[in-house]
Amino acid sequence: MTDLSGLKALVTGGASGIGLATARALAARGAAVAVLDIAPEGVPEPLAAFTADVGDDASVRAAVEAAAARLGGLDILVNNAGIGAAGTVEDNPDEQWHRVLDVNVVGMVRTARAALPHLRRSAHASVVNTCSIAATAGLPQRALYSASKGAVLALTLAMAADHVREGIRVNCVNPGTADTPWVSRLLQAADDPEAERAALNARQPMGRLVTADEVAAAIVYLASPAAASVTGTALAVDGGMQGLRLRPAAKP
């Protein structure tokens, strides 16, 4: 498919997981794609890779300008860079709260702020933020992470309202538990990784983790001309976790 031919896309956190899957999917549909990542080594062609730390404004501004110059403009911004955290409100020190909120929320602000002048010149401007089902469902041991993603959801709605009359659409995706490098690290740190994976699978009504490619497909849809009338929307890709309330499976 080449329905994104001629469009230029920028993906943060694009060297692995959902970000890399999204960058590849955008490129496969014809877009020219640049990736921003704190460690972009190994990003495959035809993706253009740039080093940036979304926690540092000067780093972000320089990388966004370099990417826009390489691509010849920007039409699509995917704000995907983020970090995780586990624990209740008792478990994470102030320094970790500041760090996670700075990366997961203010990091999106920094990137959008740098990209907006380019997006305003686009005839098809779209921003997609990677949020989480944690923004709308109470998950145990995820107080800090959930707070950051709740802020991303609110930020998405506010940005959509601010920029709709400039022709810039802003949406987010809310993945359920996805099979990503971060989740893999959490599983490896568990006392019983197999039991923990089984519990995470069971938490989603479809009975398995969401794949990075499935989240990427949703992001590409929201970024594409096919979603030209979609803005201020949170698209759940969660195996039914948020909306379904199933009865327990019948015992054999």
C-alpha contacts under 8 A as a table, 3 or more apart, distances in Angstrom:
res1	aa1	res2	aa2	distance
1	M	28	A	7.13
1	M	29	R	5.01
1	M	30	G	7.11
2	T	5	S	5.31
2	T	28	A	7.45
2	T	29	R	4.56
2	T	30	G	4.52
2	T	31	A	7.84
3	D	29	R	5.97
3	D	30	G	6.50
4	L	7	L	5.62
4	L	26	L	7.39
4	L	29	R	5.46
4	L	30	G	4.87
4	L	31	A	5.02
4	L	224	S	6.84
4	L	225	P	7.92
5	S	29	R	6.95
5	S	30	G	4.18
5	S	31	A	5.09
5	S	32	A	7.74
6	G	30	G	7.15
6	G	31	A	6.13
6	G	32	A	7.24
7	L	30	G	7.69
7	L	31	A	5.04
7	L	32	A	6.34
7	L	74	L	7.46
7	L	75	D	5.90
7	L	76	I	7.50
8	K	31	A	5.65
8	K	32	A	4.83
8	K	33	V	5.94
8	K	71	L	6.20
8	K	72	G	7.61
8	K	73	G	6.48
8	K	74	L	4.97
8	K	75	D	5.22
8	K	76	I	6.24
9	A	26	L	7.62
9	A	31	A	6.61
9	A	32	A	6.14
9	A	33	V	4.77
9	A	34	A	6.29
9	A	74	L	5.93
9	A	75	D	5.93
9	A	76	I	4.44
9	A	77	L	5.84
9	A	78	V	7.59
10	L	33	V	5.81
10	L	34	A	4.87
10	L	35	V	5.85
10	L	36	L	7.32
10	L	67	A	7.51
10	L	74	L	7.17
10	L	76	I	6.19
10	L	77	L	4.97
10	L	78	V	6.12
11	V	14	G	5.46
11	V	19	G	6.51
11	V	22	T	7.69
11	V	23	A	6.37
11	V	33	V	7.50
11	V	34	A	6.38
11	V	35	V	4.95
11	V	36	L	6.11
11	V	77	L	6.13
11	V	78	V	4.68
11	V	79	N	6.32
11	V	80	N	6.69
12	T	19	G	6.79
12	T	35	V	5.90
12	T	36	L	4.59
12	T	37	D	5.92
12	T	78	V	6.36
12	T	79	N	5.50
12	T	80	N	5.21
12	T	81	A	5.09
13	G	16	S	7.05
13	G	19	G	5.46
13	G	20	L	7.63
13	G	35	V	7.24
13	G	36	L	5.95
13	G	37	D	4.75
13	G	38	I	7.42
13	G	79	N	7.83
13	G	80	N	5.51
13	G	81	A	3.96
13	G	82	G	7.13
14	G	17	G	7.61
14	G	18	I	7.48
14	G	19	G	3.93
14	G	20	L	4.48
14	G	21	A	7.89
14	G	22	T	7.61
14	G	23	A	6.48
14	G	35	V	5.11
14	G	36	L	6.02
14	G	37	D	5.92
14	G	40	P	7.66
14	G	80	N	7.39
14	G	81	A	7.43
15	A	19	G	6.44
15	A	20	L	5.10
15	A	35	V	7.01
15	A	36	L	7.69
15	A	37	D	6.09
15	A	39	A	7.18
15	A	40	P	5.37
15	A	41	E	7.59
15	A	42	G	7.58
15	A	43	V	5.72
16	S	19	G	5.84
16	S	20	L	4.71
16	S	21	A	7.41
16	S	181	P	7.63
17	G	20	L	5.57
17	G	21	A	6.29
17	G	180	T	5.16
17	G	181	P	6.25
17	G	212	A	6.09
18	I	21	A	5.08
18	I	22	T	5.99
18	I	80	N	7.70
18	I	180	T	7.13
18	I	212	A	4.70
18	I	213	D	7.02
18	I	215	V	6.74
18	I	216	A	6.24
19	G	22	T	5.10
19	G	23	A	6.16
19	G	80	N	6.02
19	G	81	A	7.53
19	G	216	A	7.64
20	L	23	A	5.05
20	L	24	R	6.13
20	L	43	V	7.99
21	A	24	R	5.24
21	A	25	A	6.12
21	A	212	A	6.12
21	A	213	D	5.58
21	A	216	A	5.81
22	T	25	A	5.02
22	T	26	L	6.10
22	T	213	D	7.21
22	T	215	V	7.85
22	T	216	A	4.41
22	T	217	A	7.25
22	T	219	I	7.05
22	T	220	V	7.01
23	A	26	L	5.23
23	A	27	A	6.22
23	A	33	V	6.41
23	A	34	A	7.72
23	A	35	V	7.16
23	A	47	L	7.37
24	R	27	A	5.12
24	R	28	A	6.03
24	R	47	L	7.69
25	A	28	A	5.01
25	A	29	R	6.38
25	A	216	A	6.79
25	A	217	A	7.16
25	A	220	V	7.13
26	L	29	R	5.26
26	L	30	G	6.68
26	L	31	A	5.54
26	L	32	A	7.78
26	L	33	V	7.04
26	L	220	V	6.33
27	A	30	G	5.15
27	A	31	A	4.79
27	A	32	A	6.02
27	A	33	V	6.10
27	A	46	P	7.57
27	A	47	L	7.53
28	A	31	A	7.30
32	A	47	L	7.51
32	A	71	L	6.63
33	V	46	P	7.72
33	V	47	L	5.44
33	V	48	A	6.39
33	V	71	L	7.53
34	A	47	L	5.61
34	A	48	A	4.48
34	A	49	A	5.78
34	A	50	F	7.34
34	A	67	A	6.12
34	A	71	L	7.53
35	V	40	P	7.58
35	V	47	L	6.72
35	V	48	A	5.99
35	V	49	A	4.81
35	V	50	F	6.05
36	L	40	P	7.01
36	L	49	A	6.16
36	L	50	F	4.96
36	L	51	T	5.73
36	L	52	A	5.72
36	L	63	A	7.19
37	D	40	P	5.09
37	D	49	A	7.68
37	D	50	F	6.59
37	D	51	T	5.32
37	D	52	A	5.38
37	D	53	D	6.76
37	D	81	A	7.60
38	I	51	T	5.40
38	I	52	A	5.06
38	I	53	D	5.10
38	I	54	V	7.95
39	A	51	T	6.44
40	P	43	V	5.86
40	P	49	A	5.98
40	P	50	F	6.57
40	P	51	T	6.09
41	E	49	A	7.92
43	V	47	L	6.79
43	V	48	A	7.84
43	V	49	A	6.50
44	P	47	L	5.97
45	E	48	A	7.01
48	A	67	A	7.79
50	F	63	A	6.16
50	F	66	A	7.95
50	F	67	A	7.20
51	T	63	A	6.77
52	A	56	D	7.98
52	A	59	S	5.34
52	A	60	V	5.60
52	A	63	A	6.03
53	D	56	D	5.56
53	D	59	S	6.01
53	D	60	V	6.42
54	V	57	D	6.87
54	V	59	S	7.27
54	V	60	V	5.81
54	V	81	A	7.40
54	V	103	V	6.20
54	V	107	G	4.68
54	V	108	M	7.46
54	V	110	R	6.95
54	V	111	T	7.08
55	G	102	D	6.29
55	G	103	V	5.31
55	G	106	V	7.52
55	G	107	G	5.59
56	D	59	S	5.37
56	D	60	V	6.34
56	D	107	G	7.98
57	D	60	V	5.13
57	D	61	R	6.14
57	D	110	R	6.03
58	A	61	R	5.19
58	A	62	A	6.14
59	S	62	A	5.35
59	S	63	A	6.19
60	V	63	A	5.21
60	V	64	V	6.00
60	V	110	R	6.77
60	V	111	T	6.15
60	V	114	A	7.31
61	R	64	V	5.27
61	R	65	E	6.15
61	R	110	R	7.78
61	R	111	T	7.34
61	R	114	A	5.50
62	A	65	E	5.28
62	A	66	A	6.17
63	A	66	A	5.02
63	A	67	A	6.02
64	V	67	A	5.08
64	V	68	A	6.04
64	V	111	T	7.42
64	V	114	A	6.47
64	V	115	A	6.55
65	E	68	A	5.15
65	E	69	A	6.09
65	E	114	A	7.78
66	A	69	A	5.13
66	A	70	R	6.17
67	A	70	R	5.05
67	A	71	L	6.10
68	A	71	L	5.16
68	A	72	G	5.59
68	A	73	G	4.62
68	A	74	L	5.83
68	A	118	H	7.56
69	A	72	G	5.15
69	A	73	G	6.43
70	R	73	G	7.93
71	L	74	L	7.24
73	G	118	H	6.05
73	G	119	L	7.89
73	G	122	S	7.89
74	L	77	L	7.46
74	L	115	A	7.43
74	L	118	H	5.53
74	L	119	L	5.69
74	L	122	S	6.94
74	L	125	A	7.88
75	D	118	H	7.53
75	D	119	L	5.53
75	D	122	S	5.51
75	D	123	A	7.67
75	D	124	H	5.87
75	D	125	A	4.70
75	D	126	S	6.40
76	I	119	L	7.41
76	I	124	H	7.90
76	I	125	A	5.81
76	I	126	S	4.90
76	I	127	V	5.85
76	I	128	V	7.93
76	I	223	A	6.43
77	L	112	A	7.57
77	L	115	A	7.48
77	L	126	S	6.38
77	L	127	V	4.74
77	L	128	V	6.36
78	V	127	V	5.84
78	V	128	V	4.84
78	V	129	N	5.87
78	V	130	T	7.55
78	V	219	I	7.91
79	N	108	M	5.80
79	N	111	T	7.40
79	N	112	A	7.88
79	N	127	V	7.38
79	N	128	V	6.15
79	N	129	N	4.65
79	N	130	T	6.13
80	N	129	N	6.12
80	N	130	T	4.98
81	A	103	V	7.63
81	A	104	N	7.01
81	A	107	G	7.70
81	A	108	M	7.87
82	G	100	V	7.86
82	G	103	V	5.95
82	G	104	N	4.79
83	I	100	V	6.40
83	I	103	V	6.99
83	I	104	N	6.57
84	G	100	V	7.26
84	G	145	Y	5.99
84	G	182	W	7.40
85	A	100	V	7.53
85	A	142	R	6.66
85	A	144	L	6.36
85	A	145	Y	5.41
86	A	92	N	7.97
86	A	141	Q	5.42
86	A	142	R	5.06
86	A	143	A	7.37
86	A	144	L	7.28
86	A	145	Y	7.11
87	G	90	E	7.41
87	G	91	D	5.26
87	G	92	N	6.52
87	G	140	P	7.90
87	G	141	Q	4.17
87	G	142	R	5.44
87	G	143	A	6.31
87	G	144	L	7.37
88	T	91	D	5.38
88	T	92	N	7.26
88	T	140	P	7.56
88	T	141	Q	5.03
88	T	142	R	6.32
88	T	143	A	5.22
88	T	144	L	7.48
89	V	92	N	6.41
89	V	143	A	5.87
89	V	144	L	7.08
90	E	93	P	7.97
92	N	96	Q	6.06
92	N	97	W	6.75
92	N	144	L	7.54
93	P	96	Q	5.46
93	P	97	W	6.53
94	D	97	W	5.01
94	D	98	H	6.20
95	E	98	H	5.18
95	E	99	R	6.18
96	Q	99	R	4.97
96	Q	100	V	6.06
97	W	100	V	5.41
97	W	101	L	6.08
97	W	144	L	6.50
98	H	101	L	5.40
98	H	102	D	5.86
99	R	102	D	5.07
99	R	103	V	6.22
100	V	103	V	5.28
100	V	104	N	5.81
100	V	105	V	7.96
100	V	144	L	7.61
100	V	145	Y	7.42
100	V	148	S	7.15
101	L	104	N	5.25
101	L	105	V	5.35
101	L	106	V	6.70
101	L	148	S	5.53
102	D	105	V	5.75
102	D	106	V	4.82
102	D	107	G	6.06
103	V	106	V	5.87
103	V	107	G	4.62
103	V	108	M	7.60
104	N	107	G	5.71
104	N	108	M	6.70
104	N	148	S	6.21
104	N	149	K	7.41
104	N	152	V	7.63
105	V	108	M	5.44
105	V	109	V	6.63
105	V	148	S	6.33
105	V	149	K	7.69
105	V	151	A	6.70
105	V	152	V	5.94
106	V	109	V	4.80
106	V	110	R	6.14
107	G	110	R	5.15
107	G	111	T	6.34
108	M	111	T	5.23
108	M	112	A	6.00
108	M	129	N	7.77
109	V	112	A	5.21
109	V	113	R	5.86
110	R	113	R	5.17
110	R	114	A	6.29
111	T	114	A	5.22
111	T	115	A	6.11
112	A	115	A	4.97
112	A	116	L	5.84
113	R	116	L	5.51
113	R	117	P	7.96
114	A	117	P	7.03
115	A	118	H	5.51
115	A	119	L	6.18
116	L	119	L	4.87
116	L	120	R	6.00
117	P	120	R	5.37
117	P	121	R	6.95
118	H	121	R	5.43
118	H	122	S	6.92
119	L	122	S	5.16
119	L	125	A	5.42
119	L	126	S	7.68
119	L	168	I	7.15
120	R	125	A	7.13
120	R	166	E	6.66
120	R	167	G	7.43
120	R	168	I	7.17
122	S	125	A	5.47
123	A	167	G	7.58
124	H	167	G	7.43
124	H	168	I	7.43
124	H	225	P	7.27
125	A	167	G	6.53
125	A	168	I	4.76
125	A	169	R	6.34
126	S	168	I	5.47
126	S	169	R	4.70
126	S	170	V	5.91
126	S	222	L	7.86
126	S	223	A	5.49
126	S	224	S	7.85
127	V	168	I	7.35
127	V	169	R	6.10
127	V	170	V	4.67
127	V	171	N	6.39
127	V	223	A	6.82
128	V	170	V	5.86
128	V	171	N	4.98
128	V	172	C	5.08
128	V	173	V	7.35
128	V	219	I	6.56
128	V	222	L	6.91
128	V	223	A	6.54
129	N	152	V	7.52
129	N	156	T	7.07
129	N	170	V	7.76
129	N	171	N	6.35
129	N	172	C	4.46
129	N	173	V	6.56
130	T	172	C	5.65
130	T	173	V	5.34
130	T	174	N	6.72
130	T	175	P	7.92
131	C	135	A	7.17
131	C	149	K	5.49
131	C	150	G	7.90
131	C	152	V	6.02
131	C	153	L	6.43
131	C	172	C	6.00
131	C	173	V	5.57
131	C	174	N	4.94
131	C	175	P	7.09
132	S	135	A	5.65
132	S	136	T	7.91
132	S	146	S	7.99
132	S	149	K	6.05
132	S	173	V	6.85
132	S	174	N	3.91
132	S	175	P	4.97
132	S	176	G	6.49
132	S	236	A	7.99
133	I	136	T	5.57
133	I	137	A	6.00
133	I	174	N	4.87
133	I	175	P	5.66
133	I	176	G	5.32
133	I	236	A	6.95
133	I	238	D	7.06
133	I	241	M	7.99
133	I	242	Q	6.94
134	A	137	A	5.21
134	A	138	G	6.41
134	A	139	L	6.37
134	A	142	R	7.84
134	A	145	Y	7.55
134	A	146	S	4.90
134	A	149	K	6.52
134	A	150	G	7.30
134	A	174	N	7.94
134	A	176	G	7.85
135	A	138	G	7.93
135	A	146	S	5.56
135	A	147	A	7.14
135	A	148	S	7.97
135	A	149	K	5.03
135	A	150	G	4.15
135	A	151	A	7.80
135	A	152	V	7.99
135	A	153	L	6.74
135	A	174	N	7.81
136	T	150	G	7.16
136	T	242	Q	7.51
137	A	242	Q	6.52
138	G	146	S	7.87
139	L	142	R	5.94
139	L	143	A	7.83
139	L	146	S	7.74
140	P	143	A	7.49
142	R	145	Y	5.30
142	R	146	S	5.67
143	A	146	S	5.25
143	A	147	A	6.13
144	L	147	A	5.14
144	L	148	S	6.34
145	Y	148	S	5.22
145	Y	149	K	6.34
146	S	149	K	5.13
146	S	150	G	5.99
147	A	150	G	5.08
147	A	151	A	6.32
148	S	151	A	5.17
148	S	152	V	6.42
149	K	152	V	4.78
149	K	153	L	6.30
150	G	153	L	5.19
150	G	154	A	6.44
151	A	154	A	5.13
151	A	155	L	5.95
152	V	155	L	4.91
152	V	156	T	6.03
153	L	156	T	5.14
153	L	157	L	6.55
153	L	172	C	7.18
153	L	234	A	7.47
154	A	157	L	5.28
154	A	158	A	6.27
155	L	158	A	5.08
155	L	159	M	6.01
156	T	159	M	5.20
156	T	160	A	6.09
156	T	170	V	6.25
156	T	171	N	6.05
156	T	172	C	6.58
156	T	232	G	6.56
157	L	160	A	5.09
157	L	161	A	6.36
157	L	170	V	7.51
157	L	171	N	7.53
157	L	232	G	5.01
157	L	233	T	7.52
158	A	161	A	5.21
158	A	162	D	6.18
159	M	162	D	4.97
159	M	163	H	6.07
159	M	170	V	6.43
160	A	163	H	5.56
160	A	164	V	5.70
160	A	168	I	7.57
160	A	169	R	6.05
160	A	170	V	4.75
160	A	171	N	7.17
160	A	231	T	6.20
160	A	232	G	5.16
161	A	164	V	5.70
161	A	232	G	7.42
162	D	165	R	7.58
163	H	166	E	5.14
163	H	167	G	6.73
163	H	168	I	5.46
163	H	169	R	7.13
163	H	170	V	7.99
164	V	167	G	5.26
164	V	168	I	5.30
164	V	169	R	5.94
164	V	170	V	7.97
164	V	231	T	7.80
165	R	168	I	7.31
169	R	228	A	7.91
169	R	230	V	7.16
169	R	231	T	5.07
169	R	232	G	7.50
170	V	231	T	5.31
170	V	232	G	5.79
170	V	233	T	7.74
171	N	222	L	6.95
171	N	230	V	7.65
171	N	231	T	5.49
171	N	232	G	5.11
171	N	233	T	5.01
171	N	234	A	6.07
171	N	235	L	7.98
172	C	219	I	7.79
172	C	232	G	7.82
172	C	233	T	6.38
172	C	234	A	4.85
172	C	235	L	6.37
173	V	215	V	7.52
173	V	218	A	7.10
173	V	219	I	6.65
173	V	234	A	5.39
173	V	235	L	4.67
173	V	236	A	5.81
173	V	237	V	6.97
174	N	234	A	6.41
174	N	235	L	5.81
174	N	236	A	4.46
174	N	237	V	5.88
174	N	238	D	7.16
175	P	178	A	6.73
175	P	210	V	7.34
175	P	215	V	6.50
175	P	236	A	5.87
175	P	237	V	4.63
175	P	238	D	5.14
176	G	204	Q	7.63
176	G	209	L	7.56
176	G	210	V	6.41
176	G	236	A	7.53
176	G	237	V	6.10
176	G	238	D	3.84
176	G	239	G	6.91
176	G	241	M	6.87
177	T	183	V	7.77
177	T	200	L	7.22
177	T	209	L	5.76
177	T	210	V	6.10
177	T	238	D	7.01
178	A	183	V	7.08
178	A	209	L	5.29
178	A	210	V	4.41
178	A	211	T	5.55
178	A	212	A	6.47
179	D	183	V	6.20
179	D	184	S	6.98
179	D	209	L	5.82
179	D	210	V	6.10
179	D	211	T	5.44
179	D	212	A	6.55
180	T	183	V	5.35
180	T	184	S	6.21
180	T	211	T	7.67
180	T	212	A	6.71
181	P	184	S	4.95
181	P	185	R	6.23
182	W	185	R	5.16
182	W	186	L	6.41
183	V	186	L	4.99
183	V	187	L	6.19
184	S	187	L	5.07
184	S	188	Q	6.17
185	R	188	Q	5.07
185	R	189	A	6.28
186	L	189	A	5.21
186	L	190	A	6.45
187	L	190	A	5.21
187	L	193	P	4.94
187	L	194	E	7.82
187	L	196	E	6.48
187	L	197	R	6.70
188	Q	193	P	5.71
189	A	193	P	7.31
190	A	193	P	5.22
190	A	196	E	6.95
192	D	195	A	5.42
192	D	196	E	6.19
193	P	196	E	5.03
193	P	197	R	6.10
194	E	197	R	5.13
194	E	198	A	6.18
195	A	198	A	5.04
195	A	199	A	6.20
196	E	199	A	5.05
196	E	200	L	6.27
197	R	200	L	5.09
197	R	201	N	6.11
198	A	201	N	5.05
198	A	202	A	6.11
199	A	202	A	5.08
199	A	203	R	6.23
200	L	203	R	5.15
200	L	204	Q	7.06
200	L	208	R	7.59
200	L	209	L	7.13
201	N	204	Q	5.79
201	N	207	G	4.96
201	N	208	R	4.24
201	N	209	L	5.51
202	A	205	P	6.77
202	A	207	G	5.10
202	A	208	R	6.87
203	R	207	G	7.18
203	R	241	M	7.08
204	Q	207	G	5.39
204	Q	208	R	6.44
204	Q	209	L	7.23
204	Q	238	D	7.00
204	Q	239	G	5.55
204	Q	240	G	6.36
204	Q	241	M	4.92
205	P	208	R	7.91
205	P	239	G	5.92
205	P	240	G	5.55
205	P	241	M	5.94
205	P	244	L	7.20
205	P	246	L	7.31
206	M	239	G	5.11
206	M	240	G	6.73
207	G	239	G	7.73
208	R	239	G	7.68
209	L	239	G	7.74
210	V	214	E	6.78
210	V	215	V	7.50
210	V	237	V	7.37
210	V	238	D	6.45
210	V	239	G	6.74
211	T	214	E	5.27
211	T	215	V	6.68
212	A	215	V	5.25
212	A	216	A	6.12
213	D	216	A	4.87
213	D	217	A	6.14
214	E	217	A	5.20
214	E	218	A	6.66
214	E	237	V	7.45
215	V	218	A	5.26
215	V	219	I	6.37
215	V	237	V	6.24
216	A	219	I	5.01
216	A	220	V	6.10
217	A	220	V	5.14
217	A	221	Y	6.25
218	A	221	Y	5.13
218	A	222	L	6.35
218	A	235	L	7.52
218	A	237	V	7.51
219	I	222	L	5.22
219	I	223	A	6.14
220	V	223	A	5.03
220	V	224	S	5.95
221	Y	224	S	5.16
221	Y	226	A	6.65
221	Y	227	A	6.38
222	L	226	A	7.65
222	L	227	A	5.42
222	L	230	V	7.25
223	A	227	A	6.96
224	S	227	A	5.80
224	S	228	A	7.26
225	P	228	A	5.02
227	A	230	V	5.15
230	V	233	T	6.75
236	A	242	Q	7.79
237	V	240	G	7.73
238	D	241	M	5.42
238	D	242	Q	7.06
240	G	243	G	5.65
240	G	244	L	5.36
241	M	244	L	6.07
